[in-house]
Amino acid sequence: MALREYILQEIATDYSDALITRREALRRLGLLGLGVSAAAAFLAACGGGGGGDDKKADAEDKPARSAPPGTAAAVAEDVTFAGPMRMRPIDGQRHLGGSSWQSLARGSGSVEADYLNGEIVLLGRLQGVPTPVNELAQRVANRMARECAAPGSVAAAEIEAELDVTS
């Protein structure tokens, strides 16, 4: 097993087991080179919900950040964006995941991957920049939605193997 595959699996497992928060999982995936939308799709596919409480982060009143949303710099800044809305844990409530995770959990048959990952793929094509991780995230998320697959039902190793085949 490659080191990257092992690390991806560990992040998915830690998030699924609520050992790390969604914010921390996104930060770690960002350090591995995944953009925010690809990381969110990865957590929805592999992560089972997770989202342990992060009381320390909730207690801090962090200053506004300067990085634009969706950039690697934003991930490095703990996925806290400047603006009027801030996400914080609610005492006694477990965060079950982002909107992609919720769509899969509801079995709605659709997920917003075309708008999130698909937009990045389109911009990459227009600029001549390959975006294999976002293309894969879009395919996997749409396949899971079509098949009404539960969030967390795809192994990180399976996604990593599919990325190796398509890259």
C-alpha positions as CSV (number, residue, x, y, z in Angstrom):
1,M,0.0,0.0,0.0
2,A,1.4,3.4,-1.0
3,L,2.0,5.9,1.7
4,R,-0.5,8.4,0.2
5,E,-3.2,5.7,0.1
6,Y,-2.5,4.8,3.7
7,I,-2.8,8.4,4.9
8,L,-6.0,8.9,2.9
9,Q,-7.5,5.8,4.6
10,E,-6.4,7.0,8.0
11,I,-8.0,10.4,7.6
12,A,-11.2,8.8,6.4
13,T,-11.2,6.4,9.3
14,D,-10.4,9.0,11.9
15,Y,-13.2,11.3,10.5
16,S,-15.7,8.4,10.3
17,D,-14.9,7.4,13.9
18,A,-15.3,11.1,15.0
19,L,-11.7,11.3,16.2
20,I,-11.1,14.4,14.1
21,T,-13.5,17.2,13.1
22,R,-14.6,17.9,9.5
23,R,-12.4,21.0,9.6
24,E,-9.3,18.9,10.6
25,A,-10.1,16.2,8.0
26,L,-10.4,18.9,5.3
27,R,-7.1,20.5,6.4
28,R,-5.3,17.2,6.3
29,L,-6.7,16.4,2.9
30,G,-5.6,19.9,1.7
31,L,-2.1,19.1,2.8
32,L,-2.2,16.0,0.6
33,G,-3.1,18.3,-2.3
34,L,-6.9,17.9,-2.5
35,G,-8.9,21.0,-3.1
36,V,-11.8,21.8,-0.8
37,S,-14.5,20.4,-3.1
38,A,-12.5,17.3,-3.8
39,A,-11.8,16.8,-0.1
40,A,-15.5,17.3,0.7
41,A,-16.5,14.7,-1.9
42,F,-13.9,12.3,-0.5
43,L,-15.3,12.7,3.0
44,A,-18.8,12.1,1.8
45,A,-17.8,9.0,-0.1
46,C,-15.5,7.5,2.5
47,G,-16.1,9.3,5.7
48,G,-19.3,8.0,7.2
49,G,-20.2,11.3,8.9
50,G,-17.6,11.8,11.6
51,G,-17.3,15.3,12.9
52,G,-16.1,15.0,16.5
53,D,-16.6,18.1,18.6
54,D,-14.0,20.7,18.4
55,K,-14.7,22.7,21.5
56,K,-11.4,24.5,21.4
57,A,-12.0,25.8,17.8
58,D,-15.6,26.8,18.8
59,A,-14.4,28.7,21.9
60,E,-11.8,30.7,19.9
61,D,-13.0,33.9,18.2
62,K,-10.8,33.6,15.2
63,P,-10.0,36.7,13.1
64,A,-11.3,37.0,9.5
65,R,-9.1,35.2,7.0
66,S,-7.8,36.6,3.8
67,A,-7.7,33.5,1.6
68,P,-10.5,33.2,-1.0
69,P,-12.9,30.3,-0.4
70,G,-12.0,27.1,-2.2
71,T,-8.2,27.7,-2.4
72,A,-5.4,25.7,-0.9
73,A,-4.6,28.7,1.3
74,A,-8.2,28.6,2.7
75,V,-7.7,24.9,3.6
76,A,-4.5,25.8,5.3
77,E,-6.4,28.4,7.3
78,D,-8.6,25.7,8.9
79,V,-11.3,26.2,6.3
80,T,-12.5,29.4,8.0
81,F,-13.6,32.0,5.5
82,A,-14.1,35.7,5.9
83,G,-17.7,36.7,5.7
84,P,-20.9,37.1,7.6
85,M,-21.5,33.3,8.1
86,R,-19.4,31.1,10.3
87,M,-19.8,27.4,10.9
88,R,-19.5,26.3,14.5
89,P,-20.3,23.1,16.4
90,I,-23.6,23.1,18.3
91,D,-23.3,21.7,21.8
92,G,-24.6,18.2,22.1
93,Q,-25.1,17.8,18.3
94,R,-22.9,15.7,16.1
95,H,-22.1,17.3,12.7
96,L,-23.1,14.6,10.2
97,G,-21.2,16.1,7.2
98,G,-21.6,18.6,4.5
99,S,-24.3,18.9,1.9
100,S,-22.9,16.1,-0.3
101,W,-22.9,13.8,2.7
102,Q,-26.5,14.8,3.5
103,S,-27.7,14.3,0.0
104,L,-26.2,10.8,0.0
105,A,-27.7,10.0,3.4
106,R,-31.1,11.1,2.3
107,G,-30.8,8.9,-0.8
108,S,-32.1,11.8,-2.9
109,G,-30.6,10.4,-6.1
110,S,-28.6,13.6,-6.8
111,V,-25.7,15.4,-5.4
112,E,-24.2,18.8,-6.2
113,A,-20.9,17.4,-7.6
114,D,-21.6,18.8,-11.0
115,Y,-21.8,22.3,-9.5
116,L,-18.8,21.9,-7.2
117,N,-16.3,19.5,-8.7
118,G,-17.7,19.9,-12.2
119,E,-17.1,23.7,-12.2
120,I,-13.4,23.1,-11.3
121,V,-13.2,20.5,-14.1
122,L,-14.7,22.9,-16.6
123,L,-12.4,25.8,-15.6
124,G,-9.4,23.4,-15.8
125,R,-10.4,22.4,-19.3
126,L,-10.8,26.0,-20.4
127,Q,-7.4,26.8,-19.1
128,G,-5.7,23.6,-20.3
129,V,-5.1,22.4,-16.7
130,P,-5.8,18.8,-15.9
131,T,-8.0,18.2,-12.8
132,P,-8.0,14.4,-12.3
133,V,-9.0,14.4,-8.6
134,N,-12.0,16.7,-9.2
135,E,-13.0,14.6,-12.3
136,L,-12.9,11.5,-10.2
137,A,-14.7,13.1,-7.2
138,Q,-17.5,14.2,-9.6
139,R,-17.8,10.7,-11.1
140,V,-17.8,8.9,-7.8
141,A,-20.3,11.3,-6.1
142,N,-22.7,11.1,-9.1
143,R,-22.4,7.3,-9.2
144,M,-23.1,7.0,-5.5
145,A,-26.1,9.3,-5.8
146,R,-27.5,7.3,-8.8
147,E,-27.0,4.0,-6.9
148,C,-28.3,5.5,-3.6
149,A,-25.1,4.4,-1.9
150,A,-24.7,5.4,1.7
151,P,-22.1,8.0,2.6
152,G,-18.9,6.3,3.8
153,S,-19.6,3.2,1.7
154,V,-16.6,3.6,-0.6
155,A,-13.2,2.6,0.6
156,A,-10.4,5.3,0.3
157,A,-8.2,2.6,-1.4
158,E,-10.9,2.1,-4.0
159,I,-10.9,5.8,-4.9
160,E,-7.1,5.9,-4.9
161,A,-6.9,2.9,-7.2
162,E,-9.4,4.5,-9.6
163,L,-7.4,7.7,-9.6
164,D,-4.2,5.7,-10.4
165,V,-6.0,4.1,-13.3
166,T,-7.4,7.3,-14.8
167,S,-4.3,9.5,-14.3
